[in-house]
Amino acid sequence: MSGVQLVDVTKYYGTVNVIPPLNLSFDEGEFVVIVGPSGCGKSTTLRMIAGLEPVTSGTIQIAGKDVTWARPKERDIAMVFQSYALYPHMDVAGNMSFALRLAGTSKEEVTRRVRAAAEMLELTEYLERKPKDLSGGQRQRVAMGRAIVRDAYCFLFDEPLSNLDAKLRSTMRTELAILHKRLDRTMVYVTHDQIEAMTMADRIVIMEQGHVQQVGTPREVYNNPRNLFVAGFIGSPSMNFLDAELQGDELRVTGQGFDLPLPPRLHEAVQGQRVRQVIVGLRPEHFAARHAGGGTEASFLAPVDLDVKVAEYIGSSQFLAADIGGRQVSAAIEVGPDSAPLTSGTYLFDTNRVYLFDKTTGDAIA
């Protein structure tokens, strides 16, 4: 089977189990992002795929071959690390071609691959420069170029953009997505930044404490989070969580300071539920100003009183730090660039976007 497969892979450090039995499958040509908080096991997983970290048990296959105990150079992979790790005494061309020269590749082939990679990464005019004469983004592109010239079956990225400033990270995210389309290679990318995951991935693997919490497309994990952890991790600003209870035959979710009717999509899920104490999830972007609504969607808009503490102006929207019944929430309100700072009052929430979670297990009720 092509692509990358991890079958019952575990990792122990001494007696500490950091990766319980892990089963993952990445298709050939797919861009997969493994995302999670620090210490969740994502980098360890990537290093096991690369052969830099031995597995304790289980099997790793790349392009249909069992590479569990193969050395890194035998796995047909190329890796880009968080640190650029460029040789300061070599120019760009020397850094990019180093692995090829070590492998005994002909001079003509080395030149061809380096020039092709440099053109792809817009580094042609910098080939004779030393790393100290390059910007952070250019150095990161050199590190990527060093991997690209390998023409590997699988590319592995270990938080390669974390050392860049916000504007450059945004630019490099786009460049990486374009690069994937050009190369059409399997890429596995590790990050703690869910924005990187959402914007680049074909599929996202969300990990916590060595366990895979959910695997799916960006749209799937955003719209249908499997549990509280996924719901709180995916989305910016993060989802708001409020204690609530299901009340009455009309299926309303009620808490301190709010009372929301449940949408039809949740009626069947909660009918007959013995669990009446729930956690309700409200995404900040699903709040709206009082004048919003209209059309068929209007029936799903319910009033919510917000005690606004801070209104942050970000152009066409405002981010609100507010209270609902003494509980702090955040809201992202589309109001246009000329709107005055928003204040406390009644806002609207799209109840068709309400999420419910079991208070005991944290699993989604849907």
C-alpha positions in Angstrom: 0.0 0.0 0.0 1.4 3.4 -0.9 1.6 6.5 1.3 2.6 6.3 5.0 1.1 3.9 7.5 1.6 3.6 11.3 0.2 0.3 12.7 0.0 -0.1 16.5 3.1 2.1 17.0 4.1 2.8 20.6 6.9 4.7 22.2 8.2 4.4 25.7 10.9 6.4 27.4 11.9 4.1 30.2 8.6 3.1 31.8 6.8 6.2 30.6 4.4 5.6 27.7 4.4 8.8 25.6 2.7 7.2 22.5 0.0 4.6 23.2 -0.8 2.3 20.3 -1.1 4.7 17.3 -2.7 3.8 14.0 -2.5 6.4 11.2 -2.6 6.3 7.4 -1.6 9.1 5.1 -2.4 8.7 1.4 0.1 9.2 -1.4 0.3 12.9 -2.4 -1.7 14.0 0.7 -0.8 17.0 2.9 -1.4 15.9 6.5 -0.9 18.2 9.4 -0.4 16.8 12.9 -1.5 19.4 15.4 -1.7 19.6 19.2 -0.3 21.4 22.3 3.3 21.1 23.4 4.1 17.6 24.7 1.2 15.9 22.9 3.5 13.5 21.0 3.3 15.1 17.5 7.1 15.7 17.1 7.9 12.2 18.5 5.5 10.7 15.9 7.2 12.6 13.1 10.7 11.6 14.3 9.6 7.9 14.4 8.4 8.2 10.8 11.8 9.7 9.9 13.7 7.0 11.7 15.3 9.6 14.1 13.5 8.0 17.0 13.1 4.2 17.3 9.7 2.8 17.9 9.1 0.6 21.0 6.7 -1.6 19.1 4.5 -1.5 16.0 5.2 -1.1 12.3 5.9 1.9 10.0 5.4 1.6 6.2 6.4 4.1 3.6 5.4 3.6 -0.1 4.4 0.0 0.8 7.7 -0.9 2.4 8.3 -1.9 6.0 10.8 0.7 7.2 10.3 0.2 11.0 14.0 -0.5 11.6 15.4 1.1 8.5 17.9 3.9 8.8 16.7 7.4 7.9 18.6 7.5 4.6 16.9 4.2 3.5 13.4 5.6 4.0 13.2 7.9 0.9 12.2 10.9 3.1 13.4 14.5 3.4 12.9 16.5 6.5 12.8 20.2 7.3 13.5 21.0 11.0 12.3 23.9 13.2 15.8 25.3 13.1 17.2 26.2 9.7 20.4 24.3 10.5 22.3 25.8 7.6 26.0 25.6 7.2 27.3 29.2 7.8 30.5 28.7 5.7 28.5 27.4 2.6 26.6 29.6 0.2 22.9 28.8 -0.7 23.9 26.5 -3.5 26.3 24.6 -1.3 23.7 24.1 1.5 21.1 22.9 -0.9 23.4 20.5 -2.7 25.3 19.1 0.3 23.3 15.8 0.7 23.4 15.2 -3.1 27.2 15.6 -3.1 27.6 13.3 -0.2 25.5 10.7 -2.1 27.9 10.9 -5.0 25.4 12.5 -7.4 26.9 13.7 -10.6 27.9 17.4 -10.8 25.5 18.0 -13.7 22.6 16.4 -11.9 23.4 18.4 -8.7 23.4 21.7 -10.7 20.1 20.8 -12.4 18.3 19.9 -9.2 19.6 22.9 -7.3 18.6 25.4 -10.0 15.2 23.8 -10.4 14.5 24.0 -6.6 15.9 27.6 -6.5 13.6 28.6 -9.2 10.6 27.0 -7.5 11.5 28.8 -4.2 12.5 32.1 -5.9 16.1 31.8 -4.6 17.9 31.9 -7.9 19.5 35.3 -7.3 20.7 34.2 -3.8 22.5 31.0 -4.7 26.0 32.6 -4.1 25.0 34.3 -0.8 25.9 33.0 2.7 23.1 32.4 5.2 24.1 35.5 7.2 23.2 37.6 4.2 19.7 36.2 4.0 16.4 37.1 5.8 14.6 34.6 8.1 12.2 33.7 5.3 14.9 33.2 2.8 16.8 30.9 5.2 13.7 28.9 5.7 13.3 28.5 2.0 16.9 27.4 1.7 16.2 24.7 4.3 13.1 23.6 2.2 15.2 23.7 -0.9 17.7 21.3 0.7 14.9 18.9 1.2 13.3 19.4 -2.3 16.5 18.5 -4.2 16.4 15.1 -2.6 13.2 14.4 -4.7 12.0 12.2 -1.9 8.8 10.1 -1.7 7.7 11.8 1.6 8.5 15.2 3.1 8.4 15.8 6.8 8.2 19.2 8.4 8.7 19.8 12.1 7.3 23.2 13.0 9.4 25.0 10.2 7.6 28.3 10.6 7.7 28.8 14.3 10.8 31.1 14.3 9.3 33.5 11.8 7.2 36.6 12.4 3.5 36.6 11.9 3.5 38.2 8.5 6.2 36.0 7.2 4.5 32.9 8.6 1.4 33.8 6.6 3.4 34.2 3.4 5.3 30.9 3.9 2.0 29.0 4.6 0.9 30.0 1.1 4.3 29.1 -0.4 4.2 25.7 1.2 0.7 25.0 -0.1 1.8 26.0 -3.6 4.9 23.9 -3.2 2.8 20.8 -2.3 0.7 21.2 -5.5 3.9 21.5 -7.6 5.6 18.5 -6.1 2.6 16.3 -5.6 4.4 14.4 -2.8 3.2 13.1 0.5 3.8 15.7 3.2 3.5 15.4 6.9 3.6 18.6 8.8 3.8 19.1 12.6 2.7 22.3 14.3 1.1 23.6 17.5 -0.6 26.4 15.4 -4.1 25.4 14.5 -4.3 28.2 11.9 -1.4 26.6 10.0 -3.3 23.3 10.2 -6.6 24.7 9.0 -5.1 26.7 6.1 -2.7 24.1 4.6 -4.0 20.6 5.4 -5.9 18.1 3.2 -6.5 16.3 6.5 -5.7 17.2 10.1 -4.7 14.8 12.9 -5.4 16.3 16.3 -3.4 14.8 19.2 -3.5 15.2 23.0 -1.2 13.3 25.4 -0.2 10.8 22.7 -3.8 10.0 21.7 -5.4 10.9 18.4 -8.6 12.8 19.2 -9.9 13.3 15.7 -8.8 12.9 12.1 -10.6 14.8 9.3 -10.6 17.6 6.8 -10.3 21.2 8.2 -14.1 21.6 7.5 -15.0 18.4 9.3 -13.0 19.1 12.5 -14.3 22.7 12.6 -18.0 21.9 11.9 -18.2 18.5 13.7 -15.7 18.4 16.6 -15.7 15.0 18.3 -15.2 16.2 21.8 -14.5 19.2 24.0 -10.7 19.1 23.4 -11.1 19.3 19.6 -13.8 22.0 19.8 -11.6 24.2 22.0 -8.5 23.6 20.0 -9.8 24.2 16.5 -11.0 27.8 15.8 -9.7 31.2 16.5 -10.8 32.7 18.9 -11.5 29.5 20.8 -15.0 28.2 21.3 -16.8 29.4 24.5 -17.9 26.7 26.9 -20.8 27.3 29.3 -22.5 24.9 31.8 -26.1 24.4 30.9 -29.0 22.0 31.2 -31.7 20.7 28.8 -35.1 21.8 29.8 -38.7 21.0 28.7 -40.3 19.5 25.7 -39.3 22.4 23.6 -35.7 21.4 24.0 -34.1 24.5 25.2 -30.6 24.8 26.6 -30.6 27.1 29.6 -27.8 28.4 31.8 -26.9 31.4 33.9 -27.8 34.5 31.7 -29.0 32.7 28.6 -31.8 30.5 27.2 -31.4 29.1 23.7 -33.8 27.0 21.7 -32.1 23.9 20.2 -32.0 23.7 16.4 -33.8 20.8 14.5 -30.4 19.1 13.8 -30.0 18.5 17.6 -33.6 17.4 18.4 -33.1 13.7 17.6 -29.7 13.6 19.3 -31.0 14.8 22.6 -34.5 13.2 22.6 -34.6 10.6 25.3 -31.3 11.7 26.7 -31.0 10.9 30.4 -28.2 13.4 30.6 -29.7 16.8 31.3 -26.6 18.6 32.5 -24.5 19.5 29.5 -21.8 21.9 28.3 -22.9 24.2 25.5 -20.3 25.4 23.0 -20.7 28.8 21.3 -18.2 29.9 18.7 -17.3 33.6 18.9 -18.0 34.1 15.1 -21.6 33.0 15.4 -22.6 36.0 17.5 -24.1 38.9 15.6 -25.2 42.5 16.3 -28.9 43.0 17.1 -29.7 44.3 13.6 -28.3 41.2 11.9 -30.5 38.5 10.5 -33.3 38.3 7.9 -34.4 35.6 5.5 -34.8 32.0 6.3 -31.9 32.1 8.8 -33.6 34.6 11.0 -35.7 31.9 12.8 -32.4 30.5 14.2 -31.3 33.8 15.8 -31.9 34.1 19.5 -31.2 37.1 21.8 -28.3 36.9 24.2 -27.4 39.7 26.7 -23.7 40.5 26.7 -22.0 42.6 29.4 -19.1 43.9 27.2 -15.8 44.6 29.1 -13.5 45.2 26.1 -14.2 45.9 22.4 -11.2 45.4 20.1 -11.3 47.1 16.8 -9.9 45.0 13.9 -11.3 46.7 10.9 -14.6 45.3 9.7 -15.1 43.3 12.9 -14.8 43.8 16.6 -13.7 41.2 19.1 -15.6 41.5 22.4 -14.5 40.2 25.8 -17.8 40.0 27.6 -19.8 38.3 30.3 -22.9 36.1 30.1 -24.4 35.7 33.5 -21.0 36.2 35.1 -19.1 33.8 32.8 -16.5 35.3 30.5 -17.0 34.7 26.7 -15.5 36.1 23.5 -17.5 37.2 20.5 -16.4 38.3 17.0 -19.0 40.7 15.6 -19.1 41.8 11.9 -20.1 45.5 12.1 -18.1 47.3 9.3 -15.0 49.5 9.5 -16.9 52.7 10.5 -18.8 51.3 13.5 -18.4 52.8 16.9 -17.1 50.6 19.7 -19.7 48.1 20.7 -21.2 48.3 24.2 -23.2 46.1 26.6 -26.6 45.1 25.3 -28.6 42.4 23.5 -26.9 40.5 20.7 -27.9 37.6 18.6 -26.6 34.0 18.5 -27.2 31.6 15.6 -28.7 28.6 17.5 -28.2 26.4 14.4 -24.5 26.6 15.4 -24.9 25.5 19.0 -22.7 22.6 20.1 -23.6 20.3 23.0 -21.2 18.1 25.0 -21.7 15.5 27.6 -20.6 17.0 30.9 -19.1 13.8 32.2 -17.3 12.3 29.1 -16.7 15.5 27.1 -18.0 13.8 24.0 -20.1 15.7 21.5 -23.9 15.1 21.6 -24.8 14.9 17.9 
